[in-house]
């Protein structure tokens, strides 16, 4: 096993040199202790750095009161549930199902995947897990009167309309727009 690992490292030393704050020449078999660890350890301490493919999470401080958050998020979740139930009823596919329980909405699309949309009261956000675009966190924007993803500025409703239209091969409008009608 160590020989296979060392071979892998020799073939990918340029990639590792860019990712790790170590000089490629210092990654040698002498730094490998098979009895102690499966990882190469440099002969000096590494500085800590983030080596992930996704950017650092953004935390937005919201001026929204917790009461207002609950009113807006509950209304949004209820609107989503009603729109998705109507959509699935129109489609008539027994593999498709939508459920809402304890602030978590689950949309099952059979082989196409599962959406999970849930409230996050501590952050005053709505979180979405999509089988197509992955996880996203939506903050309510008073200026835009909508739930927006801070990294790209797109709204929750727009993303769901686009993705569901592609997944279901038909135009979908879940009617999740501005929330100004909510007090």
Secondary structure, DSSP 8 states (H G I E B T S, - for coil): -HHHHHHHHHHTHHHHHHHSSS-GGG--GGG--TTT-SS---SS--------SS-----------HHHHHHHHHHHHHHHHHHHHHHHHHH--TTEEEEEETTEEEEEEGGG-EEEEEEETTTTEEEEEETTTEEEEEEEETTTTEEEETTT--BHHHHHHHHHHHHHTS---------TT--
